[in-house]
């Protein structure tokens, strides 16, 4: 993951079925960014308490990282 001027570049290493969202809690929101690509560019929010969440449907894993 690389952060640069208001966005984050995520390299998953391989394509796969994932949901990506930014929130202050791990609850899956009604709307998420669906990604099947190996990389993703995501705008960063200005909220300093937010976390980036990635749910990998192929493995069932949920990952999170503090951002801001």
Steps between C-alpha positions, in 0.01 A plus 500: 500500500638840397345833608546809285320836492144406590494145370629156585632243251437141609678208335332172592754290312233321297148551372216389728148575622522778764293770668688814607371781721613775738318540831550541874352153573537162325129469423453448128317806364214477253733624226857377456752518219512163322841403366604197299828655379849442642540875579270779613531880533270633772440864605586560867245660734592798716370337821806419714321217685415298191624154412534329165324160488547230239284188498648228280213274397733232361671444838234637735760729660425854618797735524511854639754778533478841666526785251553870547 
